[in-house]
Amino acid sequence: MCHLGDAVMSGKDLSRAKMPYMLDVDEAVVSMEAVRETDYPFYLVSHCGIFTREEMPAMVDENIQKELDIYDLLGGRR
């Protein structure tokens, strides 16, 4: 099992979050992509529970998209 802390949020928490905070958007995306490359059978996501390896790619995609959408909304330049 891999404990992700707040590196990735579940869909329920992600949809409720007005603005997940990441100091460096590029580093946040790199961290989220690193989760995609791991191969644990289960992942513990803070505040939400345990997810399977098969569920993680979609969850990572959702998190990256939310991060980029917020960054763009705030006028960020990458």
MOHU-V570798 format. One record per backbone hydrogen bond with DSSP energy under -1.0 kcal/mol. NH is the residue of the N-H (numbers start at 1). CO is the residue of the C=O. Records with the same first field share a line. If there is no record, write none. Layout:
NH->CO + CO
//
This chain:
2->42
4->44
7->4
14->10
15->11
16->12
17->13
28->24
29->25
30->26
31->27
32->28
33->29
34->30
35->31
36->32
37->33
38->35
43->51
44->2
45->49
46->5
48->45
49->45
51->43
53->41
59->55
60->56
61->57
62->58
63->59
64->60
65->61
66->62
67->63
68->64
69->65
70->66
71->67
72->68
73->69
74->70
75->72
76->71
//
